């Protein structure tokens, strides 16, 4: 029955987010949003990566890790929750399995870098997302000898935009900018005032995102 065939507007998944209200809302992501997100990852990051999944599948960054890795012929590595709570074990796993890419919230990676600095690690791409990436953490990564061959990225975006909307690759410099970077493929970001008028560069306002990455809406709302 052709009516049951999936298309770009079909629902890919529903994931819950509390947002700023504290009340869970089911975000409905369509195939086209997942496609845009995944294509962007394949174009920006390594193909055939050995990726270590650090987040739960209830956290939307897992979507990026799973689809971005599998759809680019990469190797997806999983660790049990108990072992994830042991930074020493995680660091040892990274070294043993030659993991070269991972995505982490900055607070967790700040703990993990202590253990990784003690051993030779194979990381070539570290993606920080889900929280504000402090300048001090980026500088610490860059000055740590075992990260000499590692590139560090920042990702920004809400669950309502299929995990991410922008990215930034940090340069090795004494001055680290505070930025969410540039929009990913097929995505536009605007800074608007309270009347939804476009603001000049350098003027603070509200971030508004458009493009195929946007969710269909909230479940039952």
MDAnalysis code that builds the backbone (N, CA, C; Angstrom):
import MDAnalysis as mda
import numpy as np

u = mda.Universe.empty(663, n_residues=221, atom_resindex=np.repeat(np.arange(221), 3), trajectory=True)
u.add_TopologyAttr("name", ["N", "CA", "C"] * 221)
u.add_TopologyAttr("resid", np.arange(1, 222))
u.add_TopologyAttr("resname", ["UNK", "UNK", "UNK", "UNK", "UNK", "UNK", "UNK", "UNK", "UNK", "UNK", "UNK", "UNK", "UNK", "UNK", "UNK", "UNK", "UNK", "UNK", "UNK", "UNK", "UNK", "UNK", "UNK", "UNK", "UNK", "UNK", "UNK", "UNK", "UNK", "UNK", "UNK", "UNK", "UNK", "UNK", "UNK", "UNK", "UNK", "UNK", "UNK", "UNK", "UNK", "UNK", "UNK", "UNK", "UNK", "UNK", "UNK", "UNK", "UNK", "UNK", "UNK", "UNK", "UNK", "UNK", "UNK", "UNK", "UNK", "UNK", "UNK", "UNK", "UNK", "UNK", "UNK", "UNK", "UNK", "UNK", "UNK", "UNK", "UNK", "UNK", "UNK", "UNK", "UNK", "UNK", "UNK", "UNK", "UNK", "UNK", "UNK", "UNK", "UNK", "UNK", "UNK", "UNK", "UNK", "UNK", "UNK", "UNK", "UNK", "UNK", "UNK", "UNK", "UNK", "UNK", "UNK", "UNK", "UNK", "UNK", "UNK", "UNK", "UNK", "UNK", "UNK", "UNK", "UNK", "UNK", "UNK", "UNK", "UNK", "UNK", "UNK", "UNK", "UNK", "UNK", "UNK", "UNK", "UNK", "UNK", "UNK", "UNK", "UNK", "UNK", "UNK", "UNK", "UNK", "UNK", "UNK", "UNK", "UNK", "UNK", "UNK", "UNK", "UNK", "UNK", "UNK", "UNK", "UNK", "UNK", "UNK", "UNK", "UNK", "UNK", "UNK", "UNK", "UNK", "UNK", "UNK", "UNK", "UNK", "UNK", "UNK", "UNK", "UNK", "UNK", "UNK", "UNK", "UNK", "UNK", "UNK", "UNK", "UNK", "UNK", "UNK", "UNK", "UNK", "UNK", "UNK", "UNK", "UNK", "UNK", "UNK", "UNK", "UNK", "UNK", "UNK", "UNK", "UNK", "UNK", "UNK", "UNK", "UNK", "UNK", "UNK", "UNK", "UNK", "UNK", "UNK", "UNK", "UNK", "UNK", "UNK", "UNK", "UNK", "UNK", "UNK", "UNK", "UNK", "UNK", "UNK", "UNK", "UNK", "UNK", "UNK", "UNK", "UNK", "UNK", "UNK", "UNK", "UNK", "UNK", "UNK", "UNK", "UNK", "UNK", "UNK", "UNK", "UNK", "UNK", "UNK", "UNK", "UNK"])
u.atoms.positions = np.array([
    [0.852, -1.189, 0.000],
    [0.000, 0.000, 0.000],
    [0.886, 1.237, 0.000],
    [0.813, 2.030, -1.063],
    [1.697, 3.201, -1.173],
    [1.401, 4.253, -0.116],
    [0.204, 4.244, 0.431],
    [-0.145, 5.245, 1.455],
    [0.657, 5.070, 2.732],
    [1.199, 3.872, 2.944],
    [1.945, 3.589, 4.162],
    [3.452, 3.782, 4.014],
    [3.881, 4.191, 2.806],
    [5.307, 4.372, 2.585],
    [5.778, 5.675, 3.225],
    [6.945, 5.618, 3.855],
    [7.500, 6.812, 4.504],
    [7.991, 7.798, 3.454],
    [7.899, 9.090, 3.776],
    [8.430, 10.133, 2.912],
    [9.114, 11.182, 3.773],
    [9.560, 12.268, 3.162],
    [10.344, 13.275, 3.893],
    [9.552, 13.938, 5.014],
    [8.220, 13.932, 4.913],
    [7.397, 14.556, 5.951],
    [6.900, 13.565, 6.996],
    [7.275, 12.310, 6.860],
    [6.861, 11.298, 7.835],
    [7.581, 11.514, 9.163],
    [6.948, 11.078, 10.232],
    [7.536, 11.224, 11.563],
    [8.693, 10.249, 11.745],
    [9.856, 10.773, 12.119],
    [11.031, 9.925, 12.360],
    [11.082, 9.468, 13.821],
    [10.870, 10.394, 14.744],
    [10.881, 10.045, 16.168],
    [10.249, 11.165, 16.995],
    [9.914, 10.818, 18.229],
    [9.444, 11.800, 19.213],
    [10.390, 11.732, 20.402],
    [10.883, 12.885, 20.831],
    [11.774, 12.921, 21.997],
    [11.313, 14.038, 22.925],
    [11.367, 13.784, 24.214],
    [10.823, 14.740, 25.172],
    [11.881, 15.713, 25.674],
    [11.466, 16.954, 25.810],
    [12.332, 18.004, 26.335],
    [11.523, 18.866, 27.287],
    [12.147, 19.328, 28.345],
    [11.432, 20.181, 29.306],
    [11.470, 21.637, 28.884],
    [12.515, 22.017, 28.132],
    [12.637, 23.416, 27.729],
    [12.747, 24.322, 28.938],
    [12.201, 25.496, 28.819],
    [12.302, 26.463, 29.921],
    [11.134, 26.358, 30.895],
    [10.116, 25.570, 30.567],
    [8.915, 25.497, 31.408],
    [9.025, 24.445, 32.502],
    [9.904, 23.470, 32.305],
    [10.004, 22.387, 33.276],
    [8.955, 21.310, 33.060],
    [8.071, 21.492, 32.077],
    [7.040, 20.505, 31.768],
    [7.438, 19.768, 30.488],
    [7.557, 18.437, 30.545],
    [7.985, 17.671, 29.364],
    [7.070, 17.884, 28.163],
    [7.698, 18.057, 27.004],
    [6.959, 18.220, 25.752],
    [7.568, 17.277, 24.721],
    [6.701, 16.547, 24.012],
    [7.179, 15.607, 22.999],
    [7.458, 16.315, 21.690],
    [8.730, 16.410, 21.320],
    [9.125, 17.074, 20.076],
    [9.033, 16.076, 18.928],
    [8.259, 16.430, 17.894],
    [8.052, 15.540, 16.754],
    [9.011, 15.907, 15.616],
    [9.980, 15.039, 15.379],
    [10.984, 15.263, 14.337],
    [10.642, 14.428, 13.104],
    [10.627, 15.089, 11.956],
    [10.296, 14.404, 10.704],
    [11.550, 13.910, 9.993],
    [11.345, 13.059, 8.988],
    [12.465, 12.482, 8.244],
    [13.366, 13.547, 7.630],
    [12.773, 14.610, 7.087],
    [13.590, 15.632, 6.434],
    [14.519, 16.325, 7.421],
    [14.072, 16.490, 8.666],
    [14.916, 17.111, 9.695],
    [16.078, 16.209, 10.061],
    [15.782, 14.933, 10.235],
    [16.833, 13.966, 10.554],
    [17.818, 13.849, 9.400],
    [17.311, 13.902, 8.182],
    [18.168, 13.833, 6.992],
    [19.119, 15.026, 6.950],
    [18.587, 16.240, 7.136],
    [19.422, 17.444, 7.109],
    [20.506, 17.385, 8.177],
    [20.108, 16.980, 9.374],
    [21.044, 16.901, 10.492],
    [22.168, 15.916, 10.197],
    [21.802, 14.763, 9.671],
    [22.787, 13.711, 9.408],
    [23.722, 14.080, 8.266],
    [23.184, 14.647, 7.191],
    [24.019, 15.069, 6.064],
    [25.045, 16.108, 6.513],
    [24.619, 17.036, 7.366],
    [25.537, 18.061, 7.874],
    [26.678, 17.433, 8.657],
    [26.373, 16.440, 9.473],
    [27.416, 15.783, 10.268],
    [28.420, 15.074, 9.364],
    [27.909, 14.413, 8.356],
    [28.792, 13.687, 7.445],
    [29.702, 14.651, 6.688],
    [29.181, 15.824, 6.335],
    [29.966, 16.805, 5.589],
    [30.997, 17.526, 6.455],
    [30.689, 17.713, 7.741],
    [31.554, 18.505, 8.620],
    [32.598, 17.645, 9.333],
    [32.184, 16.468, 9.795],
    [33.075, 15.628, 10.601],
    [33.620, 14.446, 9.801],
    [34.471, 13.673, 10.474],
    [35.101, 12.518, 9.828],
    [34.075, 11.483, 9.391],
    [34.320, 10.895, 8.240],
    [33.606, 9.688, 7.840],
    [34.404, 8.503, 8.376],
    [33.760, 7.381, 8.521],
    [34.404, 6.169, 9.055],
    [34.987, 6.392, 10.445],
    [34.348, 7.252, 11.222],
    [34.854, 7.557, 12.565],
    [34.590, 6.402, 13.531],
    [35.458, 6.280, 14.508],
    [35.208, 5.388, 15.643],
    [34.638, 6.261, 16.749],
    [33.305, 6.261, 16.827],
    [32.580, 7.197, 17.687],
    [32.172, 6.526, 18.995],
    [32.383, 7.235, 20.102],
    [31.974, 6.731, 21.413],
    [30.722, 7.476, 21.856],
    [29.628, 6.742, 22.030],
    [28.366, 7.343, 22.469],
    [28.370, 7.476, 23.988],
    [28.310, 8.715, 24.465],
    [28.361, 8.982, 25.899],
    [26.996, 9.284, 26.506],
    [26.016, 9.589, 25.669],
    [24.716, 10.008, 26.191],
    [23.682, 8.900, 26.110],
    [22.654, 9.033, 26.924],
    [21.525, 8.115, 26.898],
    [20.701, 8.353, 25.640],
    [19.960, 7.329, 25.193],
    [19.110, 7.500, 24.018],
    [17.917, 8.408, 24.317],
    [17.703, 8.755, 25.584],
    [16.642, 9.704, 25.922],
    [17.117, 11.146, 25.772],
    [18.398, 11.332, 25.489],
    [18.980, 12.648, 25.253],
    [19.226, 12.781, 23.755],
    [18.774, 13.878, 23.158],
    [18.762, 13.946, 21.691],
    [20.137, 13.939, 21.038],
    [21.194, 14.207, 21.772],
    [22.526, 14.146, 21.146],
    [22.869, 12.725, 20.711],
    [22.179, 11.736, 21.303],
    [22.407, 10.348, 20.883],
    [21.978, 10.139, 19.431],
    [20.955, 10.888, 18.991],
    [20.492, 10.810, 17.605],
    [21.624, 11.186, 16.654],
    [22.324, 12.273, 17.017],
    [23.440, 12.733, 16.189],
    [24.531, 11.676, 16.120],
    [24.888, 11.129, 17.267],
    [25.955, 10.141, 17.312],
    [25.617, 8.865, 16.567],
    [24.404, 8.369, 16.761],
    [24.002, 7.097, 16.151],
    [23.902, 7.225, 14.631],
    [23.099, 8.178, 14.159],
    [22.872, 8.290, 12.717],
    [24.097, 8.857, 11.990],
    [24.770, 9.825, 12.624],
    [25.955, 10.404, 11.997],
    [27.053, 9.376, 11.790],
    [27.161, 8.437, 12.720],
    [28.204, 7.412, 12.633],
    [27.831, 6.295, 11.661],
    [26.650, 5.728, 11.850],
    [26.242, 4.585, 11.037],
    [26.092, 4.962, 9.565],
    [25.548, 6.160, 9.310],
    [25.296, 6.574, 7.920],
    [26.565, 7.023, 7.197],
    [27.681, 7.082, 7.901],
    [28.950, 7.425, 7.255],
    [29.952, 6.278, 7.375],
    [29.400, 5.065, 7.540],
    [30.220, 3.846, 7.603],
    [31.191, 3.857, 8.773],
    [30.790, 4.500, 9.862],
    [31.630, 4.550, 11.042],
    [31.384, 3.387, 11.986],
    [32.121, 3.403, 13.090],
    [32.008, 2.363, 14.122],
    [31.416, 2.986, 15.376],
    [30.244, 2.529, 15.781],
    [29.556, 3.072, 16.950],
    [29.902, 2.244, 18.180],
    [30.485, 2.904, 19.189],
    [30.884, 2.230, 20.415],
    [29.982, 2.629, 21.564],
    [29.548, 1.626, 22.348],
    [28.646, 1.845, 23.479],
    [29.310, 1.377, 24.769],
    [29.042, 2.119, 25.845],
    [29.551, 1.760, 27.166],
    [28.372, 1.747, 28.135],
    [28.377, 0.823, 29.076],
    [27.285, 0.744, 30.042],
    [27.244, 1.991, 30.918],
    [26.081, 2.277, 31.477],
    [25.893, 3.465, 32.303],
    [26.846, 3.466, 33.498],
    [27.020, 2.308, 34.134],
    [27.907, 2.230, 35.295],
    [29.340, 2.597, 34.938],
    [29.808, 2.124, 33.786],
    [31.178, 2.421, 33.365],
    [31.341, 3.876, 32.930],
    [30.266, 4.477, 32.405],
    [30.323, 5.881, 32.016],
    [30.547, 6.785, 33.215],
    [30.147, 6.319, 34.369],
    [30.320, 7.094, 35.591],
    [31.742, 6.991, 36.145],
    [32.589, 6.238, 35.451],
    [33.986, 6.059, 35.854],
    [34.898, 6.653, 34.781],
    [35.316, 7.917, 34.924],
    [36.137, 8.582, 33.901],
    [37.418, 7.828, 33.563],
    [37.997, 7.176, 34.550],
    [39.230, 6.426, 34.313],
    [38.968, 5.275, 33.352],
    [37.838, 4.598, 33.528],
    [37.480, 3.498, 32.628],
    [37.230, 4.021, 31.216],
    [36.497, 5.141, 31.117],
    [36.176, 5.712, 29.805],
    [37.449, 6.106, 29.056],
    [38.377, 6.741, 29.772],
    [39.640, 7.143, 29.154],
    [40.410, 5.923, 28.653],
    [40.415, 4.867, 29.468],
    [41.109, 3.634, 29.093],
    [40.436, 3.004, 27.869],
    [39.124, 3.061, 27.815],
    [38.374, 2.504, 26.686],
    [38.704, 3.263, 25.401],
    [38.765, 4.583, 25.494],
    [39.101, 5.424, 24.343],
    [40.462, 5.037, 23.773],
    [41.420, 4.846, 24.662],
    [42.774, 4.483, 24.249],
    [42.810, 3.074, 23.661],
    [42.156, 2.127, 24.326],
    [42.185, 0.723, 23.916],
    [41.490, 0.510, 22.572],
    [40.355, 1.188, 22.365],
    [39.556, 0.990, 21.152],
    [39.884, 1.992, 20.045],
    [40.882, 2.846, 20.285],
    [41.286, 3.855, 19.302],
    [40.118, 4.746, 18.866],
    [39.329, 5.164, 19.840],
    [38.209, 6.069, 19.577],
    [38.768, 7.396, 19.073],
    [38.240, 7.892, 17.958],
    [38.760, 9.158, 17.437],
    [37.727, 10.293, 17.414],
    [36.491, 9.974, 17.847],
    [35.474, 11.030, 17.859],
    [34.460, 10.772, 18.975],
    [34.073, 11.851, 19.650],
    [33.000, 11.751, 20.643],
    [32.297, 13.090, 20.783],
    [31.100, 13.033, 21.342],
    [30.304, 14.228, 21.634],
    [29.996, 14.206, 23.115],
    [30.252, 15.335, 23.796],
    [30.102, 15.363, 25.248],
    [29.615, 16.731, 25.719],
    [28.907, 16.724, 26.843],
    [28.624, 18.004, 27.489],
    [29.924, 18.489, 28.124],
    [30.183, 19.788, 28.136],
    [31.461, 20.315, 28.641],
    [31.797, 19.887, 30.068],
    [30.788, 19.830, 30.967],
    [31.090, 19.485, 32.356],
    [31.642, 18.066, 32.483],
    [31.126, 17.147, 31.686],
    [31.632, 15.775, 31.724],
    [33.024, 15.699, 31.128],
    [33.238, 16.404, 30.026],
    [34.545, 16.330, 29.386],
    [35.621, 16.986, 30.240],
    [35.252, 17.960, 31.032],
    [36.216, 18.601, 31.937],
    [36.764, 17.586, 32.938],
    [35.921, 16.646, 33.347],
    [36.359, 15.569, 34.242],
    [37.176, 14.539, 33.471],
    [36.698, 14.218, 32.277],
    [37.346, 13.177, 31.470],
    [38.742, 13.573, 31.019],
    [38.957, 14.856, 30.770],
    [40.251, 15.314, 30.261],
    [41.373, 15.079, 31.282],
    [41.021, 15.036, 32.552],
    [42.021, 14.768, 33.603],
    [42.631, 13.392, 33.397],
    [41.790, 12.409, 33.094],
    [42.270, 11.041, 32.868],
    [42.932, 10.893, 31.504],
    [42.379, 11.566, 30.502],
    [42.935, 11.464, 29.158],
    [44.323, 12.103, 29.052],
    [44.598, 13.064, 29.918],
    [45.896, 13.738, 29.889],
    [47.026, 12.832, 30.392],
    [46.650, 11.732, 31.054],
    [47.645, 10.838, 31.633],
    [48.082, 9.744, 30.668],
    [47.335, 9.572, 29.579],
    [47.625, 8.488, 28.652],
    [47.633, 9.013, 27.218],
    [48.171, 8.211, 26.316],
    [48.093, 8.560, 24.906],
    [46.680, 8.255, 24.428],
    [46.036, 9.265, 23.871],
    [44.678, 9.011, 23.392],
    [44.591, 9.257, 21.891],
    [43.609, 8.639, 21.286],
    [43.473, 8.658, 19.833],
    [42.451, 9.674, 19.344],
    [41.918, 10.485, 20.246],
    [40.870, 11.429, 19.858],
    [41.366, 12.449, 18.838],
    [40.605, 12.607, 17.790],
    [40.925, 13.587, 16.759],
    [39.833, 14.649, 16.625],
    [38.633, 14.327, 17.104],
    [37.524, 15.281, 17.082],
    [36.723, 15.182, 18.371],
    [36.704, 16.274, 19.114],
    [35.895, 16.381, 20.324],
    [34.812, 17.419, 20.064],
    [33.555, 17.002, 20.209],
    [32.418, 17.890, 19.967],
    [31.765, 18.201, 21.314],
    [31.704, 19.469, 21.654],
    [31.099, 19.903, 22.915],
    [29.725, 20.485, 22.621],
    [28.718, 20.065, 23.383],
    [27.353, 20.515, 23.124],
    [26.498, 20.323, 24.369],
    [25.337, 20.954, 24.359],
    [24.379, 20.761, 25.449],
    [24.517, 21.741, 26.589],
    [25.661, 22.411, 26.678],
    [25.931, 23.415, 27.716],
    [26.857, 24.479, 27.130],
    [27.042, 25.539, 27.896],
    [27.977, 26.578, 27.492],
    [29.411, 26.050, 27.590],
    [30.183, 26.244, 26.546],
    [31.591, 25.824, 26.551],
    [32.464, 26.979, 27.025],
    [32.952, 26.880, 28.246],
    [33.762, 27.949, 28.820],
    [35.130, 28.042, 28.140],
    [35.617, 29.251, 28.017],
    [36.923, 29.496, 27.406],
    [38.018, 28.705, 28.103],
    [37.929, 28.615, 29.426],
    [38.959, 27.915, 30.195],
    [39.083, 26.450, 29.793],
    [37.961, 25.811, 29.472],
    [37.999, 24.406, 29.065],
    [38.676, 24.254, 27.702],
    [38.351, 25.131, 26.775],
    [38.951, 25.054, 25.442],
    [40.466, 25.256, 25.532],
    [40.878, 26.235, 26.328],
    [42.310, 26.490, 26.502],
    [43.003, 25.302, 27.158],
    [42.319, 24.666, 28.108],
    [42.895, 23.504, 28.788],
    [43.100, 22.351, 27.809],
    [42.134, 22.143, 26.934],
    [42.261, 21.084, 25.928],
    [43.441, 21.371, 25.008],
    [43.530, 22.606, 24.555],
    [44.580, 22.975, 23.606],
    [45.987, 22.887, 24.211],
    [46.099, 23.119, 25.505],
    [47.427, 23.080, 26.128],
    [47.814, 21.688, 26.610],
    [46.878, 20.747, 26.584],
    [47.155, 19.383, 27.014],
    [47.851, 18.623, 25.893],
    [49.020, 18.113, 26.175],
    [49.879, 17.522, 25.139],
    [49.212, 16.378, 24.395],
    [48.421, 15.566, 25.101],
    [47.802, 14.415, 24.449],
    [46.677, 14.814, 23.489],
    [46.365, 16.112, 23.424],
    [45.332, 16.598, 22.505],
    [45.921, 17.434, 21.371],
    [47.217, 17.278, 21.135],
    [47.877, 18.073, 20.094],
    [47.296, 17.840, 18.701],
    [46.787, 16.635, 18.460],
    [46.253, 16.300, 17.137],
    [44.721, 16.255, 17.121],
    [44.121, 16.933, 18.092],
    [42.665, 16.871, 18.243],
    [42.019, 18.219, 17.915],
    [40.973, 18.199, 17.099],
    [40.189, 19.389, 16.817],
    [38.978, 19.438, 17.748],
    [38.650, 20.631, 18.205],
    [37.547, 20.815, 19.150],
    [36.460, 21.664, 18.495],
    [35.217, 21.208, 18.638],
    [34.073, 21.887, 18.040],
    [33.035, 22.217, 19.110],
    [32.275, 23.261, 18.865],
    [31.112, 23.579, 19.678],
    [29.873, 23.428, 18.803],
    [28.843, 22.818, 19.368],
    [27.569, 22.696, 18.679],
    [26.482, 23.389, 19.490],
    [25.543, 24.012, 18.766],
    [24.418, 24.663, 19.429],
    [23.124, 24.283, 18.723],
    [22.073, 24.106, 19.501],
    [20.755, 23.873, 18.910],
    [19.826, 23.181, 19.881],
    [18.549, 23.499, 19.809],
    [17.557, 22.860, 20.676],
    [17.019, 21.560, 20.082],
    [16.344, 20.764, 20.896],
    [15.737, 19.521, 20.415],
    [14.737, 19.788, 19.300],
    [14.143, 20.979, 19.329],
    [13.140, 21.354, 18.326],
    [13.750, 21.582, 16.940],
    [15.051, 21.520, 16.850],
    [15.736, 21.672, 15.554],
    [16.608, 20.459, 15.251],
    [16.162, 19.300, 15.688],
    [16.877, 18.041, 15.440],
    [18.338, 18.125, 15.878],
    [18.517, 18.323, 17.157],
    [19.809, 18.241, 17.849],
    [20.657, 19.510, 17.738],
    [20.916, 19.979, 16.512],
    [21.837, 21.108, 16.382],
    [21.429, 22.003, 15.225],
    [21.863, 23.264, 15.325],
    [21.564, 24.243, 14.275],
    [22.816, 24.971, 13.804],
    [23.856, 24.972, 14.638],
    [25.089, 25.661, 14.270],
    [26.287, 24.959, 14.884],
    [27.472, 25.289, 14.357],
    [28.699, 24.696, 14.890],
    [29.841, 25.697, 14.754],
    [30.887, 25.455, 15.540],
    [32.083, 26.306, 15.466],
    [33.307, 25.443, 15.738],
    [34.320, 25.583, 14.894],
    [35.585, 24.881, 15.097],
    [36.573, 25.840, 15.754],
    [37.025, 25.484, 16.952],
    [37.952, 26.352, 17.692],
    [39.343, 26.313, 17.077],
    [39.926, 27.495, 16.955],
    [41.315, 27.597, 16.517],
    [42.212, 27.604, 17.744],
    [43.438, 27.155, 17.551],
    [44.387, 27.188, 18.657],
    [44.902, 28.611, 18.802],
    [44.412, 29.287, 19.824],
    [44.715, 30.694, 20.033],
    [44.594, 31.026, 21.512],
    [45.244, 32.086, 21.931],
    [45.139, 32.536, 23.319],
    [43.805, 33.233, 23.560],
    [43.146, 33.622, 22.475],
    [41.841, 34.278, 22.569],
    [40.775, 33.354, 21.989],
    [39.872, 32.889, 22.836],
    [38.821, 31.977, 22.412],
    [37.496, 32.737, 22.360],
    [36.876, 32.847, 21.195],
    [35.627, 33.600, 21.091],
    [34.455, 32.871, 21.744],
    [33.505, 33.629, 22.249],
    [32.270, 33.058, 22.784],
    [31.234, 33.124, 21.667],
    [31.025, 32.018, 20.982],
    [30.176, 32.034, 19.799],
    [29.511, 30.677, 19.593],
    [28.353, 30.685, 18.935],
    [27.716, 29.425, 18.551],
    [28.055, 29.083, 17.112],
    [28.859, 29.925, 16.464],
    [29.352, 29.610, 15.131],
    [28.374, 29.913, 14.019],
    [28.438, 29.096, 12.972],
    [27.652, 29.311, 11.760],
    [26.577, 28.240, 11.611],
    [25.497, 28.561, 10.900],
    [24.421, 27.576, 10.692],
    [24.900, 26.363, 9.905],
    [24.326, 25.217, 10.200],
    [24.614, 24.013, 9.437],
    [23.842, 24.078, 8.116],
    [24.031, 23.081, 7.279],
    [23.417, 23.033, 5.955],
    [21.891, 23.180, 6.024],
    [21.339, 23.949, 5.108],
    [19.891, 24.107, 4.957],
    [19.236, 24.712, 6.201],
    [19.973, 25.540, 6.914],
    [19.483, 26.171, 8.142],
    [19.832, 27.653, 8.124],
    [18.927, 28.474, 8.624],
    [19.177, 29.908, 8.737],
    [18.951, 30.341, 10.191],
    [19.806, 31.243, 10.664],
    [19.672, 31.779, 12.022],
    [19.568, 33.296, 11.942],
    [18.564, 33.841, 12.628],
    [18.333, 35.288, 12.639],
    [18.311, 35.793, 14.079],
    [18.796, 37.019, 14.288],
    [18.705, 37.685, 15.588],
    [17.654, 38.782, 15.453],
    [16.550, 38.641, 16.198],
    [15.400, 39.521, 16.047],
    [15.074, 40.265, 17.340],
    [14.375, 41.405, 17.203],
    [13.906, 42.131, 18.384],
    [12.535, 41.603, 18.785],
    [11.917, 42.243, 19.783],
    [10.642, 41.751, 20.318],
    [9.506, 41.824, 19.298],
    [9.681, 42.641, 18.252],
    [8.675, 42.741, 17.189],
    [9.034, 41.902, 15.971],
    [10.039, 41.019, 16.135],
    [10.492, 40.121, 15.071],
    [11.138, 40.858, 13.901],
    [11.756, 41.990, 14.202],
    [12.529, 42.713, 13.197],
    [13.989, 42.294, 13.276],
    [14.641, 42.176, 12.121],
    [16.045, 41.781, 12.071],
    [16.913, 42.869, 12.691],
    [17.812, 42.459, 13.578],
    [18.683, 43.406, 14.268],
    [20.032, 43.523, 13.574],
    [20.717, 44.658, 13.747],
    [22.061, 44.823, 13.159],
    [23.067, 43.903, 13.851],
    [24.197, 43.685, 13.199],
    [25.262, 42.875, 13.797],
    [25.729, 43.502, 15.097],
    [25.948, 42.673, 16.108],
    [26.456, 43.155, 17.384],
    [25.392, 43.563, 18.374],
    [24.117, 43.542, 17.957],
    [23.021, 43.930, 18.847],
    [22.354, 42.667, 19.389],
    [22.157, 42.618, 20.697],
    [21.572, 41.436, 21.335],
    [20.090, 41.320, 21.013],
    [19.613, 40.105, 20.847],
    [18.207, 39.868, 20.568],
    [17.870, 38.409, 20.751],
    [16.782, 37.978, 20.155],
    [16.332, 36.600, 20.275],
    [16.791, 35.791, 19.068],
    [17.292, 34.583, 19.344],
    [17.718, 33.693, 18.264],
    [16.489, 33.010, 17.677],
    [16.308, 33.147, 16.365],
    [15.222, 32.466, 15.661],
    [15.830, 31.620, 14.553],
    [15.395, 30.371, 14.472],
    [15.983, 29.402, 13.554],
    [14.939, 28.955, 12.537],
    [15.346, 28.852, 11.287],
    [14.441, 28.359, 10.248],
    [15.160, 27.332, 9.389],
    [14.378, 26.584, 8.615],
    [14.957, 25.567, 7.746],
    [14.283, 24.224, 7.940],
    [14.708, 23.234, 7.155],
    [14.092, 21.913, 7.231],
    [14.423, 21.173, 8.522],
    [15.341, 21.699, 9.304],
    [15.668, 21.064, 10.571],
    [14.602, 21.229, 11.631],
    [13.682, 22.159, 11.431],
    [12.651, 22.430, 12.440],
    [11.711, 21.248, 12.614],
    [11.291, 21.028, 13.864],
    [10.364, 19.952, 14.174],
    [8.967, 20.267, 13.633],
    [8.137, 19.242, 13.510],
    [6.746, 19.416, 13.108],
    [5.980, 20.194, 14.162],
    [6.328, 19.989, 15.403],
    [5.641, 20.638, 16.526],
    [5.727, 19.751, 17.751],
    [4.896, 20.043, 18.757],
    [4.856, 19.211, 19.970],
    [3.716, 18.212, 19.892],
    [3.944, 17.027, 20.396],
    [2.954, 15.960, 20.373],
    [1.686, 16.359, 21.130],
    [0.552, 16.225, 20.467],
    [-0.756, 16.544, 21.063],
    [-0.906, 17.986, 21.485],
    [-0.151, 18.884, 20.826],
    [-0.285, 20.309, 21.118],
    [-0.383, 21.068, 19.792],
])
